[in-house]
Amino acid sequence: MALAFAVPTTGSAQTNDELTQRLAELEARLNQMEQEQVSFVNTIAAAPVCATDTCGDTCGSCGDTCCRGRSWCCPEAGAFGEIELLYLTLKDTSDDANQDKYYTGTRVTAGYMNEKGRGLQIRYMEIGITDNDNDRFDLDTLDFEYVSRFSFGCNWRGDISMGLRVADFNNAADEDYADAVGPVLGVSLIGEMTDNLNVYARVRQSFLYGGETDDSEPNDMFPLSEMGFGLEYARCMNSGSEMFVRSGVEAILIESANGDSVDISPVGFAFGVGLRR
């Protein structure tokens, strides 16, 4: 006796259609995920080199402080520099070395900045003043520094520098120091007033160790301070650099060495022009 079984062909076809539909939906989802992944990778690749830096400023909200679409903390890599003319007179706490006339000095800065806002710079300053008694005051400094940028939002930008200073100076008190050496630390700030007009301020402090060239006094440590503030006009160049011209008030203080109670301070004005990244 034979048994016959009916094959549910209609149900099987329906099951195959559902499976095909689900496979198609899964393939569509995989394609969508792949496209989203490619888009994410392209976004990361197009970001600045230091996109992970938390500098606090972006070109999107402060385009006037950025050149060629780069921010203050993520500039285009390259050289920078500044040449300054100092117009100074001499003051001291004893009134012996005071000067009524103004004399010129120079200060030159040159360096290289990378795409993360970090770099190296060399800074040379030379001052020569003759006081009312025809005594000579001379100061020469040479700085080798590491410099790093920072910012506070879009209105304030700045950098911190630190390194080694070598200095020679002589003054009206017949103190003559050659190759005095010590650490130097500096901070500078730039505050935006308009699209191209800024205020600036800077402070530099060094502690120098050395002795007089005639060995009349033992080696000693003495501080040398620089302070300045003023206005600058800045404009972005096609090369990616920012050119600036500035003018302000300048003061330098050399505190007493070897127990001398006299502090010497050249004070006056500074005029500078330079390029920064």
C-alpha positions as CSV (number, residue, x, y, z in Angstrom):
1,M,0.0,0.0,0.0
2,A,1.6,3.3,-1.1
3,L,1.3,6.6,0.7
4,A,1.3,9.9,-1.1
5,F,2.6,13.2,0.3
6,A,1.8,16.7,-1.1
7,V,4.8,19.1,-1.4
8,P,3.8,22.7,-0.2
9,T,5.3,24.5,-3.1
10,T,3.4,27.7,-2.4
11,G,4.7,28.0,1.1
12,S,8.3,27.3,0.1
13,A,8.2,30.0,-2.5
14,Q,6.9,32.5,0.1
15,T,9.7,31.5,2.4
16,N,12.3,32.0,-0.3
17,D,11.0,35.4,-1.1
18,E,11.2,36.5,2.6
19,L,14.7,35.3,2.8
20,T,15.7,37.1,-0.3
21,Q,14.1,40.3,1.0
22,R,15.9,40.0,4.3
23,L,19.3,39.4,2.6
24,A,18.7,42.5,0.4
25,E,17.9,44.6,3.5
26,L,21.0,43.3,5.3
27,E,23.2,44.1,2.2
28,A,21.7,47.7,2.1
29,R,22.5,48.2,5.7
30,L,26.1,47.0,5.2
31,N,26.5,49.3,2.3
32,Q,25.2,52.2,4.4
33,M,27.6,51.4,7.3
34,E,30.5,51.2,4.8
35,Q,29.7,54.6,3.4
36,E,29.4,56.1,6.8
37,Q,32.8,54.7,7.7
38,V,34.4,56.1,4.6
39,S,32.9,59.5,5.3
40,F,34.3,59.4,8.9
41,V,37.8,58.5,7.7
42,N,37.8,61.3,5.1
43,T,36.8,63.8,7.8
44,I,39.6,62.7,10.0
45,A,42.1,62.8,7.1
46,A,41.0,66.4,6.2
47,A,41.4,67.7,9.7
48,P,44.5,69.8,10.7
49,V,47.6,67.9,11.8
50,C,47.0,69.0,15.4
51,A,43.2,68.6,15.4
52,T,43.5,66.8,18.8
53,D,45.2,69.8,20.4
54,T,43.0,71.6,22.9
55,C,44.2,75.1,22.1
56,G,40.8,76.8,22.5
57,D,40.6,78.6,19.1
58,T,39.3,77.6,15.7
59,C,39.3,79.3,12.4
60,G,35.6,78.8,12.1
61,S,34.9,81.3,14.8
62,C,37.8,83.7,14.5
63,G,38.9,83.8,10.9
64,D,40.6,87.2,11.3
65,T,43.2,85.5,13.5
66,C,44.0,82.8,11.1
67,C,46.0,82.8,7.9
68,R,45.1,80.4,5.0
69,G,42.5,78.7,7.2
70,R,45.0,77.7,9.9
71,S,44.5,78.6,13.6
72,W,47.1,80.3,15.9
73,C,48.0,77.0,17.5
74,C,48.1,75.0,14.3
75,P,50.0,77.3,11.8
76,E,51.6,76.5,8.6
77,A,55.2,75.4,9.4
78,G,57.9,77.9,8.5
79,A,60.3,80.6,9.6
80,F,59.4,83.7,11.5
81,G,61.2,86.8,12.7
82,E,61.1,90.4,14.0
83,I,63.4,93.4,13.8
84,E,63.0,96.1,16.4
85,L,64.5,99.5,16.9
86,L,64.8,100.5,20.6
87,Y,64.9,104.2,21.5
88,L,66.0,104.4,25.1
89,T,67.3,106.6,27.9
90,L,69.0,105.6,31.1
91,K,67.7,105.8,34.6
92,D,69.1,104.4,37.9
93,T,68.0,104.4,41.5
94,S,71.0,106.6,42.6
95,D,70.4,109.3,39.9
96,D,74.1,109.1,39.1
97,A,73.7,107.5,35.7
98,N,70.6,109.3,34.5
99,Q,70.6,110.5,30.9
100,D,68.5,113.2,29.3
101,K,69.1,112.0,25.7
102,Y,67.7,109.0,23.9
103,Y,69.9,106.4,22.2
104,T,69.1,103.7,19.8
105,G,69.4,99.9,20.2
106,T,68.4,96.9,18.2
107,R,66.7,93.6,19.0
108,V,66.4,90.8,16.4
109,T,64.4,87.6,16.7
110,A,64.5,84.7,14.2
111,G,63.1,81.1,14.5
112,Y,61.2,78.2,13.0
113,M,57.6,77.2,14.0
114,N,56.1,73.7,13.2
115,E,52.5,72.8,12.5
116,K,51.8,72.2,16.2
117,G,52.7,75.8,17.2
118,R,56.0,74.8,18.7
119,G,59.5,75.9,17.6
120,L,62.9,77.2,18.3
121,Q,64.1,80.8,18.2
122,I,67.3,82.9,18.6
123,R,67.1,86.5,20.0
124,Y,69.8,89.1,20.0
125,M,69.6,92.5,21.7
126,E,72.2,95.3,21.7
127,I,72.0,98.6,23.7
128,G,74.6,101.4,24.1
129,I,74.0,104.6,26.1
130,T,76.2,107.4,27.3
131,D,75.0,109.0,30.5
132,N,75.3,112.7,31.6
133,D,78.7,112.1,33.1
134,N,80.0,110.5,29.8
135,D,80.0,107.1,31.4
136,R,79.1,104.3,29.1
137,F,76.4,101.7,29.6
138,D,76.4,98.7,27.2
139,L,74.3,95.6,27.1
140,D,74.4,92.7,24.7
141,T,72.2,89.5,25.2
142,L,71.9,86.4,23.1
143,D,69.0,84.0,23.8
144,F,68.5,80.4,22.6
145,E,64.9,79.3,23.3
146,Y,62.1,76.8,22.9
147,V,58.7,78.5,22.2
148,S,55.2,77.1,22.4
149,R,51.9,78.8,21.6
150,F,48.6,79.0,23.5
151,S,45.3,80.9,23.2
152,F,42.3,82.0,25.2
153,G,39.4,81.7,22.8
154,C,39.5,84.1,19.9
155,N,40.5,87.3,21.6
156,W,43.8,86.4,23.2
157,R,46.8,84.6,21.7
158,G,50.2,84.2,23.2
159,D,53.4,82.1,23.5
160,I,55.7,80.9,26.3
161,S,59.4,80.8,25.7
162,M,62.2,79.4,27.8
163,G,65.9,78.7,27.3
164,L,69.4,80.0,27.9
165,R,70.7,83.6,27.9
166,V,74.3,84.8,27.5
167,A,75.0,88.5,28.3
168,D,77.8,91.0,28.4
169,F,77.3,94.4,30.0
170,N,79.1,97.3,31.7
171,N,77.7,100.3,33.4
172,A,78.6,103.7,35.0
173,A,79.6,101.9,38.3
174,D,82.5,100.3,36.4
175,E,80.9,96.9,36.6
176,D,82.0,94.9,33.5
177,Y,80.5,91.5,33.0
178,A,81.4,89.2,30.1
179,D,79.7,85.9,29.2
180,A,77.3,86.0,32.2
181,V,75.0,82.9,31.7
182,G,71.6,81.9,33.0
183,P,68.0,80.8,32.3
184,V,65.5,83.0,30.6
185,L,61.7,82.8,30.6
186,G,59.3,84.9,28.5
187,V,55.5,85.3,28.0
188,S,53.9,87.4,25.3
189,L,50.2,88.2,24.7
190,I,48.3,89.6,21.7
191,G,44.7,90.9,22.2
192,E,42.4,91.6,19.3
193,M,40.8,95.0,19.0
194,T,39.6,95.0,15.4
195,D,40.3,92.8,12.4
196,N,43.8,94.1,12.0
197,L,44.6,96.2,15.1
198,N,45.8,94.4,18.3
199,V,47.3,95.2,21.6
200,Y,50.4,93.4,22.8
201,A,52.3,92.8,26.0
202,R,55.4,90.8,26.9
203,V,57.5,90.1,29.9
204,R,60.9,88.3,30.0
205,Q,62.9,87.4,33.0
206,S,66.5,86.0,33.3
207,F,68.8,85.3,36.1
208,L,72.4,85.6,35.1
209,Y,75.5,84.3,36.8
210,G,78.9,85.7,36.2
211,G,81.8,87.8,37.4
212,E,83.6,91.0,36.4
213,T,86.2,90.7,33.7
214,D,89.0,92.0,36.0
215,D,88.1,89.5,38.7
216,S,87.7,92.3,41.2
217,E,84.5,90.8,42.5
218,P,83.5,87.1,42.9
219,N,80.9,85.6,40.6
220,D,77.3,86.5,41.5
221,M,73.8,86.1,40.2
222,F,71.7,89.1,39.2
223,P,68.3,89.4,37.5
224,L,67.6,91.1,34.2
225,S,64.0,91.9,33.3
226,E,62.3,93.2,30.1
227,M,58.8,94.6,29.9
228,G,56.9,96.1,27.0
229,F,53.4,96.8,25.8
230,G,51.8,98.7,22.9
231,L,49.7,98.5,19.7
232,E,50.3,96.6,16.5
233,Y,48.8,96.4,13.0
234,A,48.7,92.9,11.5
235,R,47.7,91.5,8.1
236,C,47.8,88.1,6.5
237,M,50.0,87.6,3.5
238,N,49.5,85.3,0.5
239,S,52.5,83.2,1.6
240,G,50.6,82.1,4.7
241,S,52.6,84.4,7.1
242,E,51.1,87.3,9.1
243,M,53.0,90.5,8.8
244,F,52.9,93.0,11.7
245,V,54.1,96.5,12.6
246,R,54.1,97.5,16.2
247,S,55.1,100.4,18.5
248,G,55.1,100.5,22.3
249,V,56.7,101.4,25.6
250,E,59.8,99.4,26.7
251,A,61.6,99.1,30.0
252,I,64.7,97.0,30.9
253,L,65.8,96.5,34.5
254,I,69.2,95.2,35.7
255,E,69.1,94.7,39.4
256,S,72.1,95.2,41.6
257,A,74.9,92.7,41.5
258,N,77.7,92.0,44.0
259,G,75.8,93.7,46.8
260,D,75.6,97.0,44.9
261,S,72.3,98.8,45.8
262,V,72.0,100.6,42.4
263,D,69.5,99.3,39.9
264,I,69.9,100.4,36.3
265,S,66.9,100.7,33.9
266,P,67.0,101.7,30.3
267,V,63.4,103.0,29.4
268,G,61.8,104.3,26.3
269,F,60.1,103.1,23.1
270,A,60.2,100.2,20.7
271,F,59.3,100.1,17.0
272,G,59.2,96.7,15.3
273,V,58.3,94.9,12.1
274,G,58.1,91.2,11.6
275,L,56.5,88.0,10.2
276,R,54.9,85.2,12.1
277,R,53.2,81.9,11.0
